[in-house]
């Protein structure tokens, strides 16, 4: 999936299909279920940008143990 590089975490979760709404995404972050590049994210207002890119040029977004998405910036 391709995304803009300065999106908010909640919007990216909805766009990637990892949450149905911003409210659900916020609850997932607050419950400690969300990771960006395998690092726990506790702030629902976090922004995802170029600094989060892995060497492969993607950002790994995970919810729980079984839901994962690789995001490629535009």
Beta strands, then each sheet from edge to edge (+ up, - down):
strand 1: 2-3
strand 2: 34-36
strand 3: 39-40
strand 4: 59-63
strand 5: 67-73
sheet 1: 1+ 5+ 4- 2+ 3-
end
